[in-house]
Amino acid sequence: MRIALLSYRSKPHSGGQGIYVSALSRELQELGHRVEVVSGQPYPELADGVPTTRLPSLDLYREPDPFRTPHLREFRDLVDVAEWATMCTAGFPEPLTFSLRAARLLRPRAAEFDLVHDNQSLGYGLLALQRAGLPTVATVHHPVAIDRDLELAAAAGWRRRATLRRWYAFTRMQARVAPRLDALTTVSASSAADIETHLGVPARDLEIVPVGIDPAVFTPPPEGTPRDPDSIVVTTSADVPLKGLVHLLEALAKIRTEREARLTVVGTARPGGPAQAALDRLGLADAVRFTGPVPQSEIVSLLQRAAVVAVPSLYEGFSLPAIEAMACATALVTTDAGALPEVVGSHAGVRVPAGDVDQLAGALRLVLDHPALQAQLGRAGRSRVLESYTWRSTAEKTAAWYTDVLDRKGRPC
């Protein structure tokens, strides 16, 4: 098959979108399909031989100058103007503006592809591709409206709530576009139920295709390599309430009254954000390290050395960090939020109620204090990943789904 795989932003080392696009395109290519990745900034890192078409935006949220003011010469067309105007009025434009650019690129090339697969932009431009005769499907990892609702619940003051409602205004577009696409896939039964609630697509109509990892990359530590007995690791791509990082920091403060535990956060603390405020309030600056963006090899090394990996999220549509830790045979402590019970199962981690700091601290103490339990949880996690969560399996199931969609559309593939 000839597939255009779309991603409005594709961070290569953290955040699920860039990892998903890179791994899925590689595995589909190895299965014999032709995949062209079309991405906005930040651009993905792809396997050799996978073509990429870069769709530059104004890149208004880039590091180290997010919410920047572009020079007049950077504006190329009305889509750029709309992107800038939306940001200036506190909205998030990228899902819409990327989809419009993608439609402009792909409509003249419709004969070159059998199918367009969007990775969660759900922008109006996708409907233009359908009108051009291109079967158009999408992956929805989870409805972004859930992020909105959790941030609103944690917001202090009416100004902050008004700003958040404006920022997440694009979710109304997504709720209009999703039911009109040819098909949707998602990563868990939990996400399917949430998509039905927030996007109006019946769960029975969704194809569930879990994401995965490469078990030859995410491996247990070499035989005889000791783990750091005081090391806790958490991976969080965004410093937002959804990820539960503040709850983990509060749990760490409780643990450190009894032992010298240390936390490594694979991610970045937003200046003035909730994590930075919690660090200052709890006096944890010397016990917590933020890595910033790091390559995959360093993530693997951190997971292999850790005594325990925490997933303290208030919601997860799936959780790549959980299965990455499981593949490295590292013990998990997770919440019961979203798809985490479904993904981790009953034997690879210790589960606590989402948002319960005392139980989170207690579970981390339990695992840190018992190396035999760490090893038991790690073995169970590695076994579960090999059975259920590899990128090859994801690609095979996705390709079969493509075939079903094209068959229903009456198109050869």
RAURQUI-V646230 format. One record per backbone hydrogen bond with DSSP energy under -0.5 kcal/mol. CO is the residue of the C=O (numbers start at 1). NH is the residue of the N-H. E is the energy in kcal/mol with one decimal. If there is no record, write none. Layout:
# RAURQUI-V646230
co=[CO | CO]
nh=[NH | NH]
e=[E | E]
This chain:
# RAURQUI-V646230
co=[1 | 1 | 2 | 2 | 3 | 3 | 4 | 4 | 5 | 6 | 7 | 15 | 16 | 17 | 18 | 19 | 20 | 21 | 22 | 23 | 24 | 25 | 26 | 27 | 28 | 29 | 33 | 34 | 35 | 36 | 37 | 37 | 38 | 39 | 42 | 44 | 47 | 49 | 51 | 52 | 53 | 54 | 59 | 60 | 60 | 65 | 68 | 71 | 72 | 77 | 78 | 79 | 80 | 81 | 82 | 83 | 84 | 85 | 86 | 87 | 91 | 93 | 93 | 94 | 95 | 96 | 97 | 98 | 99 | 100 | 101 | 102 | 103 | 106 | 107 | 109 | 110 | 115 | 116 | 116 | 117 | 118 | 118 | 123 | 124 | 124 | 125 | 126 | 127 | 128 | 129 | 130 | 133 | 135 | 136 | 136 | 137 | 138 | 138 | 139 | 139 | 143 | 143 | 144 | 145 | 146 | 147 | 148 | 149 | 150 | 151 | 152 | 155 | 157 | 158 | 159 | 160 | 161 | 162 | 163 | 164 | 166 | 167 | 167 | 168 | 169 | 169 | 170 | 171 | 172 | 173 | 173 | 174 | 175 | 177 | 177 | 178 | 183 | 184 | 185 | 186 | 188 | 189 | 190 | 191 | 192 | 193 | 194 | 195 | 195 | 195 | 196 | 200 | 202 | 203 | 206 | 207 | 207 | 213 | 213 | 214 | 214 | 217 | 222 | 224 | 227 | 228 | 230 | 231 | 231 | 232 | 233 | 234 | 234 | 238 | 240 | 241 | 242 | 242 | 244 | 245 | 246 | 247 | 248 | 249 | 250 | 251 | 252 | 254 | 255 | 255 | 259 | 262 | 263 | 263 | 264 | 264 | 265 | 265 | 266 | 267 | 270 | 273 | 274 | 275 | 276 | 277 | 278 | 279 | 279 | 284 | 284 | 287 | 289 | 289 | 295 | 295 | 296 | 297 | 298 | 299 | 300 | 301 | 302 | 305 | 307 | 308 | 309 | 311 | 316 | 319 | 320 | 321 | 322 | 323 | 324 | 325 | 326 | 328 | 331 | 332 | 333 | 334 | 337 | 339 | 340 | 341 | 344 | 348 | 350 | 352 | 353 | 355 | 356 | 357 | 358 | 359 | 360 | 361 | 362 | 363 | 364 | 365 | 366 | 367 | 370 | 370 | 371 | 372 | 373 | 374 | 375 | 376 | 377 | 378 | 379 | 380 | 381 | 382 | 383 | 384 | 385 | 389 | 390 | 391 | 392 | 393 | 394 | 395 | 396 | 397 | 398 | 399 | 400 | 401 | 402 | 403 | 404 | 405 | 406 | 406 | 407]
nh=[3 | 34 | 114 | 115 | 5 | 36 | 6 | 117 | 38 | 119 | 40 | 19 | 20 | 21 | 22 | 23 | 24 | 25 | 26 | 27 | 28 | 29 | 30 | 31 | 33 | 32 | 35 | 3 | 51 | 5 | 39 | 53 | 7 | 55 | 10 | 46 | 50 | 51 | 37 | 54 | 39 | 56 | 62 | 67 | 68 | 68 | 70 | 74 | 75 | 81 | 82 | 83 | 84 | 85 | 86 | 87 | 88 | 89 | 91 | 90 | 93 | 96 | 97 | 98 | 99 | 100 | 101 | 102 | 103 | 104 | 105 | 106 | 107 | 109 | 110 | 112 | 113 | 4 | 118 | 137 | 6 | 120 | 139 | 126 | 127 | 128 | 129 | 130 | 131 | 132 | 134 | 133 | 135 | 116 | 182 | 183 | 118 | 140 | 185 | 120 | 141 | 146 | 147 | 148 | 149 | 150 | 151 | 152 | 153 | 154 | 155 | 155 | 157 | 161 | 162 | 163 | 164 | 165 | 166 | 167 | 168 | 169 | 92 | 170 | 171 | 172 | 173 | 174 | 175 | 176 | 176 | 177 | 178 | 179 | 180 | 181 | 181 | 138 | 207 | 140 | 209 | 192 | 193 | 194 | 195 | 196 | 197 | 198 | 199 | 200 | 201 | 200 | 202 | 205 | 206 | 208 | 186 | 209 | 215 | 391 | 217 | 218 | 219 | 225 | 226 | 229 | 231 | 262 | 307 | 308 | 264 | 310 | 236 | 266 | 240 | 243 | 244 | 314 | 315 | 248 | 249 | 250 | 251 | 252 | 253 | 254 | 255 | 256 | 257 | 258 | 259 | 261 | 232 | 265 | 289 | 234 | 266 | 267 | 291 | 236 | 292 | 273 | 277 | 278 | 279 | 280 | 281 | 282 | 283 | 284 | 287 | 288 | 263 | 265 | 291 | 298 | 299 | 300 | 301 | 302 | 303 | 304 | 305 | 306 | 228 | 331 | 233 | 333 | 335 | 339 | 323 | 324 | 325 | 326 | 327 | 328 | 330 | 329 | 221 | 309 | 350 | 311 | 352 | 340 | 343 | 344 | 345 | 348 | 332 | 334 | 336 | 356 | 357 | 360 | 361 | 362 | 363 | 364 | 365 | 366 | 367 | 368 | 369 | 370 | 370 | 373 | 374 | 375 | 376 | 377 | 378 | 379 | 380 | 381 | 382 | 383 | 384 | 385 | 386 | 387 | 388 | 389 | 213 | 394 | 395 | 396 | 397 | 398 | 399 | 400 | 401 | 402 | 403 | 404 | 405 | 406 | 407 | 408 | 409 | 410 | 411 | 410]
e=[-0.6 | -3.1 | -2.8 | -1.5 | -0.6 | -2.5 | -0.6 | -3.2 | -2.8 | -1.6 | -1.7 | -0.9 | -2.7 | -2.4 | -2.2 | -2.6 | -2.7 | -2.1 | -1.8 | -2.4 | -2.6 | -2.1 | -2.1 | -1.3 | -2.3 | -1.8 | -0.6 | -3.1 | -0.6 | -2.5 | -0.5 | -3.2 | -2.3 | -3.1 | -2.6 | -0.6 | -2.0 | -0.8 | -2.5 | -0.6 | -1.9 | -0.8 | -1.1 | -2.5 | -1.2 | -0.6 | -0.7 | -2.1 | -1.4 | -1.5 | -2.6 | -2.3 | -2.5 | -2.8 | -2.3 | -2.0 | -2.3 | -1.0 | -2.9 | -1.9 | -0.6 | -0.7 | -2.5 | -2.7 | -1.4 | -2.1 | -2.1 | -2.9 | -2.2 | -2.0 | -2.1 | -2.7 | -2.2 | -1.0 | -1.4 | -2.5 | -1.3 | -2.2 | -0.6 | -2.9 | -3.0 | -0.9 | -2.7 | -1.8 | -1.1 | -1.0 | -1.4 | -1.9 | -2.1 | -1.1 | -2.1 | -2.1 | -0.6 | -2.8 | -2.1 | -0.7 | -2.9 | -0.5 | -2.4 | -1.0 | -0.6 | -1.8 | -0.5 | -2.0 | -2.3 | -2.3 | -2.6 | -2.6 | -2.0 | -1.3 | -0.8 | -0.7 | -0.6 | -1.7 | -2.6 | -2.4 | -2.3 | -2.3 | -1.9 | -2.7 | -2.5 | -1.7 | -0.8 | -0.6 | -1.9 | -1.7 | -0.6 | -2.0 | -2.0 | -1.2 | -0.6 | -2.5 | -2.5 | -0.5 | -1.7 | -0.7 | -1.2 | -1.4 | -1.9 | -2.5 | -3.1 | -1.9 | -2.0 | -1.8 | -2.7 | -2.0 | -1.7 | -2.8 | -2.8 | -0.7 | -0.9 | -0.8 | -0.6 | -1.8 | -1.5 | -0.5 | -2.5 | -0.7 | -0.8 | -1.5 | -1.9 | -2.6 | -1.2 | -2.4 | -0.6 | -0.7 | -1.7 | -2.9 | -1.6 | -1.4 | -2.6 | -2.6 | -0.5 | -3.2 | -1.8 | -1.6 | -1.9 | -2.9 | -1.0 | -1.7 | -2.4 | -2.2 | -2.2 | -2.6 | -2.1 | -1.4 | -2.3 | -2.4 | -1.2 | -2.2 | -1.7 | -1.5 | -2.6 | -0.5 | -2.3 | -2.3 | -0.7 | -1.5 | -2.6 | -2.0 | -2.8 | -3.1 | -2.1 | -2.1 | -2.5 | -2.0 | -2.4 | -2.6 | -1.1 | -1.8 | -1.9 | -0.9 | -2.7 | -3.3 | -0.5 | -0.7 | -1.6 | -2.5 | -1.9 | -2.4 | -2.4 | -2.4 | -1.5 | -1.4 | -3.1 | -0.5 | -1.8 | -2.2 | -1.5 | -3.2 | -1.5 | -2.5 | -2.0 | -2.3 | -2.4 | -1.2 | -2.5 | -1.8 | -0.5 | -2.6 | -2.3 | -2.5 | -2.1 | -2.1 | -2.6 | -2.9 | -1.8 | -0.7 | -0.9 | -2.4 | -1.0 | -1.8 | -1.0 | -2.0 | -2.7 | -2.3 | -2.4 | -2.2 | -2.4 | -2.3 | -2.1 | -2.7 | -2.4 | -0.6 | -0.9 | -0.7 | -1.9 | -2.3 | -2.1 | -2.7 | -2.4 | -2.4 | -2.0 | -2.3 | -2.4 | -2.1 | -1.9 | -2.2 | -2.2 | -1.5 | -2.0 | -2.6 | -1.3 | -2.0 | -2.7 | -2.5 | -2.3 | -2.3 | -2.8 | -2.0 | -1.8 | -2.5 | -2.2 | -1.9 | -2.5 | -2.7 | -2.4 | -2.3 | -1.7 | -0.6 | -2.8 | -1.0]
